[in-house]
Amino acid sequence: MTKKFADVVVSGGGVAGLAAAVAFGSSGFDVLCVDPSPMGTNQKDPNADLRTTAYLQPAKKFLEQIGIWQLVQGESAALNVMRITDASGNEPQSYDFCASDISDEPFGWNVGNWIMRQALLDRISNLPNVTFLSGVSTNRILRRTSSALVGFSDGSSVEARLLIAADGRNSFVREAAGIEVARTDFGQMAITFAVTHPLPHNNVSTEVHRTGGPFTLVPLPDHQGKPCSAVVWMESNANVETLMGLDVEEFNAAATERSANILGPLENVSRRMPWPIISQLANRFYAERTALIAEAAHVVPPIGAQGLNMSLMDVQTLMELALQNQNGLGSPDQLKAYQSKRFNDVKLRHAGVGILNKTSMISIPAVQRLRAAGLQNLHAISPLRKAAMRLGLGAS
């Protein structure tokens, strides 16, 4: 690599890291993005991330702004209704939260992570001021007052005014900066996979609550002419180990039963992928010449579509601050402003999602009844219901 200087170095090439590279690149900054372990961009690639993400309204608007949404909208599925089903009793009780109550648009749109990654890489290929290096990791950092000298596993180094840590929950950049994290292990894992089903989802995203964590069905475009949904099935570590060992027919039967059969018999049509469920929050989101975004800064359980949507808000906030003062890119004042704008909002959502997850895991009948009553009251009181929807959406 011959590049010796960049305005911005992005360490990490997941969806959030690539979005940061595109955002700063499309804003005119010179950007280098490095990624040590490239993910596939084809659904059949064994390295592909087969999870999906529901991009809420603010995230969609930001992706439109940086020229990405236009590339994926044809492969997205709208989320018009968020349905919460309490299946802890004899008869499942469902409560619908409708986007039409607060907006003319859907809550969000579900897109495969491999699809979004390909769109981001395609956009980068058309930005001459953005360089993407696959199979390269950050392994040395020397922070100075005016810049950061960033070294890489290929032996090269680059001087940058701003280093963006997008290198995940075990971030090397964060650890090198001495930033501590508070971490909670829920003793859970999530199995992610796609299913077809005989009943149409009608653009309704459904969380089925019983014990162990929610079982969430999120609309996808049809698969081979059949209605299709992405599934996030959260269970205890021991139960996930058992489920991963089931053959196809046994797994389909277990998934159908856990879904309360709301869409009919489920048929698994993708690879099952287990993911550990933790909650993690860095005690600050910046260091000298360095900004933490996405899972380098915060990790939450996959409830309420908060995770990657918070990450894109990190990117948008950094980009807007940079455009307000391009000469001050990476300066202490700019990074402190980033901390001020993002930390409290993230902390609130981080705590809220953690509480929701712990509540969903409870198997004590009396507590389950309290949970059901609270959900019923939230749904029944219109101002409270609408306020909760706006808070979850993150819309202004």
MOGI-V870525 format. One record per residue. RES is the residue in three letters. PSI is psi in degrees with one decimal (* if undefined). Layout:
res psi
RES PSI
RES PSI
This chain:
res psi
MET 130.2
THR -14.4
LYS 128.7
LYS -15.7
PHE 143.0
ALA 149.3
ASP -44.0
VAL 133.6
VAL 127.0
VAL 117.3
SER 104.9
GLY 129.4
GLY 36.2
GLY -170.2
VAL -44.8
ALA -43.5
GLY -43.2
LEU -36.9
ALA -37.9
ALA -42.3
ALA -43.3
VAL -44.1
ALA -49.4
PHE -35.7
GLY -43.0
SER -14.0
SER 1.3
GLY 0.6
PHE 152.4
ASP 120.4
VAL 138.8
LEU 128.9
CYS 129.1
VAL 146.3
ASP 120.9
PRO -31.0
SER 86.7
PRO 138.8
MET 150.6
GLY 156.5
THR 11.5
ASN 137.5
GLN -26.3
LYS -7.2
ASP 128.2
PRO -19.2
ASN 1.8
ALA 143.7
ASP 106.2
LEU 8.8
ARG 163.8
THR 161.8
THR 133.5
ALA 109.7
TYR 112.7
LEU 170.0
GLN -48.4
PRO -37.9
ALA -40.8
LYS -43.4
LYS -39.4
PHE -42.6
LEU -33.0
GLU -43.1
GLN -36.6
ILE 12.5
GLY 25.3
ILE -41.1
TRP -35.3
GLN -24.6
LEU -16.0
VAL -11.3
GLN -30.1
GLY -14.7
GLU 26.3
SER 161.0
ALA 128.3
ALA 148.2
LEU 97.0
ASN -25.7
VAL 134.9
MET 113.6
ARG 128.6
ILE 122.0
THR 121.3
ASP 111.3
ALA 20.8
SER -19.3
GLY -168.1
ASN -37.5
GLU 122.6
PRO 138.2
GLN 126.9
SER 144.6
TYR 123.6
ASP 132.8
PHE 109.6
CYS 130.7
ALA -31.5
SER -16.6
ASP -25.1
ILE -3.2
SER 159.3
ASP -5.5
GLU 163.7
PRO 163.1
PHE -42.9
GLY -172.4
TRP 130.5
ASN 130.4
VAL 138.8
GLY 138.6
ASN -34.7
TRP -31.9
ILE -45.9
MET -40.6
ARG -43.1
GLN -40.5
ALA -41.4
LEU -41.5
LEU -38.3
ASP -41.0
ARG -41.6
ILE -37.9
SER -18.9
ASN 9.3
LEU 102.7
PRO -18.6
ASN 9.3
VAL 126.9
THR 129.8
PHE 125.2
LEU 118.6
SER 143.6
GLY 18.8
VAL 133.0
SER 158.1
THR 128.0
ASN 0.5
ARG 137.1
ILE 127.0
LEU 111.4
ARG 132.8
ARG 170.8
THR -39.2
SER -15.2
SER 173.8
ALA 133.1
LEU 114.5
VAL 122.9
GLY 153.6
PHE 165.7
SER -16.5
ASP 5.3
GLY -7.4
SER 170.5
SER 155.8
VAL 140.1
GLU 130.0
ALA 149.2
ARG -28.2
LEU 129.2
LEU 123.3
ILE 119.6
ALA 106.8
ALA 32.9
ASP 28.9
GLY -178.4
ARG -23.5
ASN 40.0
SER 122.2
PHE -40.3
VAL -43.6
ARG -45.6
GLU -39.3
ALA -27.1
ALA -3.9
GLY 24.4
ILE 124.3
GLU 160.7
VAL 150.3
ALA 126.9
ARG 136.4
THR 126.9
ASP 118.7
PHE -2.8
GLY 26.9
GLN 161.5
MET 159.4
ALA 131.4
ILE 125.0
THR 138.2
PHE 171.3
ALA 147.9
VAL 153.0
THR 160.4
HIS 152.8
PRO -30.2
LEU 139.4
PRO 146.3
HIS -16.9
ASN 33.2
ASN 34.8
VAL 124.7
SER 127.9
THR 128.1
GLU 119.8
VAL 118.0
HIS 130.7
ARG -90.2
THR 164.1
GLY -19.3
GLY 165.5
PRO 152.2
PHE 111.0
THR 128.9
LEU 120.2
VAL 127.8
PRO 141.3
LEU 163.2
PRO 157.2
ASP 148.9
HIS 114.7
GLN 42.3
GLY 5.0
LYS 146.8
PRO 141.5
CYS 144.5
SER 150.5
ALA 143.9
VAL 136.1
VAL 110.4
TRP 108.2
MET 128.7
GLU 171.4
SER 157.1
ASN -42.6
ALA -42.4
ASN -36.8
VAL -40.3
GLU -41.4
THR -45.6
LEU -39.0
MET -21.6
GLY -5.3
LEU 148.2
ASP 175.8
VAL -47.8
GLU -41.5
GLU -41.8
PHE -42.7
ASN -41.3
ALA -41.8
ALA -41.2
ALA -41.0
THR -44.3
GLU -43.4
ARG -26.9
SER 0.7
ALA 20.2
ASN 29.9
ILE -22.7
LEU 13.7
GLY -174.1
PRO 130.7
LEU 141.5
GLU 115.3
ASN 124.9
VAL 17.1
SER 173.4
ARG 139.9
ARG 132.3
MET 117.5
PRO 140.2
TRP 132.8
PRO 141.0
ILE 115.9
ILE 168.3
SER 133.2
GLN 138.2
LEU 123.5
ALA 147.3
ASN -12.2
ARG 160.1
PHE 15.8
TYR 158.5
ALA -178.4
GLU 122.7
ARG 19.7
THR 134.8
ALA 134.6
LEU 133.5
ILE 166.2
ALA -140.4
GLU -12.5
ALA -25.1
ALA -37.7
HIS 140.1
VAL 132.8
VAL 155.2
PRO 154.7
PRO 70.6
ILE 131.2
GLY 15.5
ALA 38.7
GLN -36.0
GLY -70.2
LEU -26.6
ASN -39.2
MET -38.6
SER -43.0
LEU -31.0
MET -35.0
ASP -49.7
VAL -47.1
GLN -42.4
THR -45.5
LEU -44.1
MET -44.1
GLU -40.1
LEU -38.7
ALA -39.3
LEU -28.2
GLN -28.5
ASN 82.5
GLN -33.2
ASN -23.1
GLY 18.9
LEU 124.2
GLY 7.2
SER 160.9
PRO -42.2
ASP -40.9
GLN -42.1
LEU -35.6
LYS -36.4
ALA -38.6
TYR -47.1
GLN -45.3
SER -38.9
LYS -27.8
ARG -34.3
PHE -49.0
ASN -40.0
ASP -45.7
VAL -42.7
LYS -41.2
LEU -47.4
ARG -38.0
HIS -46.8
ALA -42.5
GLY -44.7
VAL -38.1
GLY -42.0
ILE -43.7
LEU -40.4
ASN -45.1
LYS -38.7
THR -40.5
SER -20.1
MET -16.6
ILE 135.4
SER -0.1
ILE 120.8
PRO -42.5
ALA -40.3
VAL -36.7
GLN -38.1
ARG -38.7
LEU -41.3
ARG -44.7
ALA -40.5
ALA -40.2
GLY -40.9
LEU -41.4
GLN -43.3
ASN -40.6
LEU -43.2
HIS -35.7
ALA -28.4
ILE 104.5
SER -49.8
PRO -38.1
LEU -41.9
ARG -45.9
LYS -38.0
ALA -41.7
ALA -39.1
MET -42.9
ARG -39.0
LEU -44.5
GLY -34.6
LEU -31.1
GLY 18.5
ALA 150.0
SER *
